[in-house]
Amino acid sequence: MKNKIGRIFADGYLGLILALMYLPIFLIIVFSFSGSSRFSFADGFTFNSYKAIFTSGAQSANLLSALKYTLILAVSASVISTVLGTFATIGIYYLGRKVKKITLTVNQLPMINSEVVMAVSLMVFFAAFSFIFPQGMTRLIISHVAFCTPYVVLSILPRLQQMDPNMYEAALDLGSSPLAAIFKVVIPFLTPGIVSGFAMAFTLSLDDFIITQFNKGDTGIETLSTYIYEDARVKSLEPFWFAVFSIFFVVILTLLLLINIRKNKKEAAK
């Protein structure tokens, strides 16, 4: 009896947490078909909000421009941070115990630290060295790489710790150079962690607002998050945005599901 009651409370608690996390998103998707920002279906079920994405004139053009810059920034930052994070993880793995502990602690600081603090510190840094880092995408890419790379390291490190160190040594004994052994033995083994790190970096970059807002300067560059903020601040949330949010969520969810399904199939095949 006690076990049954405990199970009911555990399931209820889990259901409550999931509801708090996903019910607001579900409501946005539902009301994206209302064609109204009053959270009602007075006009019935309609696709007007989705049509408005492509038929709103200047607003549609600005949205597509923001989407373009968002994807350029997210792809660039995630690729660079994945490459840096992969080789950084390999280097950290072969450090001595004390140095490794210190390095991993430093790596976690950008994740633990407030994003506002990091945004302001990057802004001050770029202002001090403005002759090296011009305003625009250069600053934004560097900023996103700076906060995405630690997540890539933490995604790859557990996978690297599962690797038998003799694999690398065996490749060297068989005549492979250290660099060739890394690319032909170590990196293929780390592929699942690298893919996970890339997906996390891409999602974080796609979603970022604070660091982008502080460091985009007066170049006219807008990402989806900053454009949504600027437009909603002036006009409040229009039905137009409910459709954008819904598409945004469905695309990200689909990508994550495809990555996880592919990963599970590979693990099952082994």
C-alpha positions as CSV (number, residue, x, y, z in Angstrom):
1,M,0.0,0.0,0.0
2,K,2.8,2.4,1.0
3,N,4.7,1.6,-2.2
4,K,1.5,2.3,-4.3
5,I,0.9,5.6,-2.6
6,G,4.6,6.5,-3.1
7,R,4.4,5.6,-6.7
8,I,1.3,7.8,-7.2
9,F,3.0,10.8,-5.6
10,A,6.2,10.2,-7.7
11,D,4.2,10.0,-10.9
12,G,2.2,13.0,-9.9
13,Y,5.3,15.0,-9.1
14,L,6.9,14.1,-12.5
15,G,3.7,15.0,-14.3
16,L,3.6,18.4,-12.6
17,I,7.2,19.2,-13.5
18,L,6.6,18.1,-17.1
19,A,3.4,20.2,-17.3
20,L,5.2,23.3,-16.0
21,M,7.9,22.8,-18.6
22,Y,5.8,22.0,-21.7
23,L,2.3,23.3,-21.1
24,P,3.2,26.9,-22.0
25,I,4.9,25.7,-25.2
26,F,1.8,23.6,-26.0
27,L,-0.5,26.6,-25.5
28,I,1.6,28.7,-27.8
29,I,1.3,26.1,-30.5
30,V,-2.5,25.7,-29.9
31,F,-3.2,29.5,-30.0
32,S,-1.0,29.9,-33.1
33,F,-4.0,28.6,-35.0
34,S,-6.4,31.1,-33.5
35,G,-5.3,34.1,-35.5
36,S,-5.6,36.3,-32.4
37,S,-3.3,37.4,-29.5
38,R,-6.3,37.4,-27.1
39,F,-5.9,33.7,-26.4
40,S,-9.3,32.8,-27.9
41,F,-10.7,31.1,-31.0
42,A,-13.2,33.9,-31.7
43,D,-12.4,33.6,-35.4
44,G,-12.2,29.9,-35.4
45,F,-9.4,27.6,-36.4
46,T,-7.2,29.5,-39.0
47,F,-3.7,29.5,-40.5
48,N,-3.7,33.3,-40.8
49,S,-0.8,33.6,-38.3
50,Y,1.3,31.3,-40.4
51,K,0.4,33.1,-43.7
52,A,1.4,36.4,-42.0
53,I,5.0,35.1,-41.8
54,F,5.2,35.5,-45.6
55,T,2.7,38.2,-46.3
56,S,3.5,40.9,-43.7
57,G,5.7,43.1,-46.0
58,A,8.6,44.7,-44.2
59,Q,8.0,42.5,-41.1
60,S,8.4,39.4,-43.2
61,A,11.6,40.8,-44.8
62,N,13.0,41.6,-41.4
63,L,12.1,38.2,-40.1
64,L,13.9,36.4,-43.0
65,S,16.9,38.6,-42.5
66,A,17.0,37.8,-38.8
67,L,16.6,34.1,-39.6
68,K,19.5,34.3,-42.1
69,Y,21.8,35.9,-39.5
70,T,20.7,33.5,-36.8
71,L,21.6,30.5,-38.9
72,I,24.9,31.9,-40.1
73,L,25.8,32.7,-36.5
74,A,24.6,29.4,-35.1
75,V,26.3,27.2,-37.7
76,S,29.6,29.2,-37.6
77,A,29.8,29.2,-33.8
78,S,28.8,25.6,-33.4
79,V,31.3,24.3,-36.0
80,I,34.2,26.4,-34.5
81,S,33.3,25.5,-30.9
82,T,33.0,21.8,-31.8
83,V,36.4,21.8,-33.4
84,L,38.0,23.7,-30.5
85,G,36.1,21.7,-27.9
86,T,37.1,18.3,-29.4
87,F,40.9,19.0,-29.4
88,A,40.6,20.8,-26.1
89,T,39.0,17.8,-24.6
90,I,41.7,15.5,-25.9
91,G,44.3,17.8,-24.4
92,I,42.6,18.0,-21.1
93,Y,42.2,14.2,-20.9
94,Y,46.0,13.7,-21.1
95,L,46.8,16.4,-18.5
96,G,48.0,15.5,-15.0
97,R,45.4,15.0,-12.3
98,K,45.8,18.4,-10.6
99,V,46.1,20.4,-13.8
100,K,43.1,18.6,-15.3
101,K,41.0,19.4,-12.2
102,I,42.0,23.1,-12.4
103,T,41.4,23.2,-16.2
104,L,37.9,21.6,-15.9
105,T,37.0,24.1,-13.1
106,V,38.0,27.0,-15.3
107,N,36.1,25.4,-18.2
108,Q,32.9,25.4,-16.1
109,L,33.1,29.1,-15.1
110,P,31.3,30.4,-18.2
111,M,28.5,28.0,-17.6
112,I,28.2,28.8,-13.9
113,N,28.7,32.5,-14.3
114,S,25.8,34.8,-15.0
115,E,25.2,35.3,-18.7
116,V,24.8,39.1,-18.1
117,V,28.3,39.2,-16.6
118,M,29.8,37.4,-19.5
119,A,27.9,39.6,-22.0
120,V,29.2,42.8,-20.4
121,S,32.7,41.5,-20.0
122,L,32.8,40.5,-23.7
123,M,31.4,44.0,-24.6
124,V,34.2,45.7,-22.6
125,F,36.8,43.4,-24.1
126,F,35.7,44.2,-27.7
127,A,35.5,47.9,-26.9
128,A,39.1,47.9,-25.5
129,F,40.4,46.0,-28.6
130,S,38.0,47.5,-31.2
131,F,40.9,48.0,-33.6
132,I,41.3,44.2,-33.8
133,F,37.6,43.1,-33.5
134,P,35.3,45.2,-35.7
135,Q,31.6,45.4,-35.0
136,G,29.4,42.9,-36.6
137,M,29.4,39.1,-37.1
138,T,33.1,38.8,-36.1
139,R,32.3,39.8,-32.5
140,L,29.1,37.8,-32.4
141,I,30.8,34.6,-33.6
142,I,33.7,35.0,-31.1
143,S,31.2,35.7,-28.3
144,H,29.1,32.6,-29.1
145,V,32.2,30.4,-29.5
146,A,33.3,31.6,-26.0
147,F,30.2,30.3,-24.2
148,C,29.4,27.3,-26.4
149,T,32.9,25.6,-26.2
150,P,32.7,24.6,-22.5
151,Y,29.4,22.7,-23.2
152,V,31.1,20.9,-26.1
153,V,34.0,19.9,-23.8
154,L,31.6,18.5,-21.2
155,S,29.7,16.6,-23.9
156,I,32.8,14.9,-25.3
157,L,34.8,14.2,-22.1
158,P,32.5,11.4,-20.8
159,R,32.9,9.6,-24.1
160,L,36.6,10.0,-24.1
161,Q,36.8,8.6,-20.6
162,Q,35.2,5.4,-21.9
163,M,37.9,4.9,-24.5
164,D,40.5,2.3,-23.8
165,P,43.8,4.3,-23.8
166,N,45.5,1.2,-25.4
167,M,43.7,1.9,-28.6
168,Y,45.8,5.1,-29.2
169,E,49.0,3.3,-28.1
170,A,48.3,0.4,-30.4
171,A,47.9,2.7,-33.3
172,L,51.3,4.3,-32.6
173,D,52.9,0.8,-32.2
174,L,51.5,-0.2,-35.6
175,G,53.3,2.7,-37.2
176,S,50.7,5.5,-37.2
177,S,51.8,9.0,-36.5
178,P,50.3,10.8,-33.4
179,L,48.2,13.0,-35.6
180,A,47.0,10.2,-37.8
181,A,46.1,8.1,-34.7
182,I,44.0,11.0,-33.3
183,F,42.1,11.3,-36.6
184,K,41.7,7.6,-37.4
185,V,41.2,6.2,-33.9
186,V,40.3,8.7,-31.3
187,I,38.0,11.1,-33.2
188,P,35.9,8.2,-34.8
189,F,35.4,6.8,-31.3
190,L,34.4,10.3,-30.0
191,T,31.8,10.9,-32.8
192,P,28.7,10.4,-30.7
193,G,30.0,12.9,-28.1
194,I,31.1,15.3,-30.9
195,V,27.6,15.2,-32.5
196,S,25.9,15.8,-29.1
197,G,28.3,18.7,-28.4
198,F,27.6,20.2,-31.9
199,A,23.8,19.9,-31.3
200,M,24.1,21.5,-27.9
201,A,26.3,24.4,-29.2
202,F,23.9,24.9,-32.2
203,T,20.9,25.1,-29.9
204,L,22.6,27.4,-27.4
205,S,23.7,29.8,-30.1
206,L,20.3,29.7,-31.8
207,D,18.6,30.6,-28.5
208,D,21.0,33.2,-27.1
209,F,19.7,36.7,-26.5
210,I,21.7,38.5,-23.8
211,I,25.2,38.1,-25.2
212,T,24.0,38.8,-28.8
213,Q,22.1,41.9,-27.6
214,F,25.1,43.4,-25.8
215,N,27.6,42.7,-28.6
216,K,25.8,43.2,-31.9
217,G,26.6,46.9,-31.8
218,D,25.0,49.4,-34.2
219,T,25.5,47.3,-37.3
220,G,21.8,46.6,-37.9
221,I,22.3,42.9,-37.4
222,E,19.4,41.2,-35.8
223,T,19.0,37.5,-34.8
224,L,15.6,36.0,-34.2
225,S,15.8,36.6,-30.4
226,T,16.9,40.2,-30.7
227,Y,14.4,40.9,-33.5
228,I,11.5,39.4,-31.5
229,Y,12.5,41.5,-28.5
230,E,12.6,44.7,-30.5
231,D,9.4,44.1,-32.3
232,A,7.4,42.8,-29.3
233,R,8.6,45.8,-27.2
234,V,7.0,48.2,-29.8
235,K,3.9,46.3,-30.9
236,S,3.6,43.7,-28.1
237,L,3.2,40.0,-29.1
238,E,1.2,39.7,-32.3
239,P,-0.3,36.4,-33.6
240,F,2.4,36.4,-36.2
241,W,4.9,35.5,-33.4
242,F,2.9,32.6,-32.1
243,A,3.4,30.9,-35.4
244,V,7.1,31.7,-35.5
245,F,7.6,30.3,-32.0
246,S,5.7,27.1,-32.9
247,I,7.8,26.5,-36.0
248,F,11.0,27.3,-34.1
249,F,10.1,24.7,-31.4
250,V,9.0,22.0,-33.8
251,V,12.2,22.3,-35.9
252,I,14.5,22.1,-32.9
253,L,12.5,19.2,-31.4
254,T,12.7,17.3,-34.7
255,L,16.4,17.8,-35.0
256,L,17.1,16.6,-31.5
257,L,14.8,13.6,-32.0
258,L,16.5,12.6,-35.2
259,I,20.0,12.9,-33.6
260,N,18.9,10.8,-30.6
261,I,17.2,8.2,-32.8
262,R,20.3,7.9,-35.0
263,K,22.5,7.6,-31.8
264,N,20.3,4.9,-30.3
265,K,20.3,2.9,-33.6
266,K,24.1,3.0,-33.7
267,E,24.4,1.9,-30.1
268,A,21.8,-0.9,-30.7
269,A,23.7,-2.1,-33.7
270,K,26.8,-2.6,-31.6
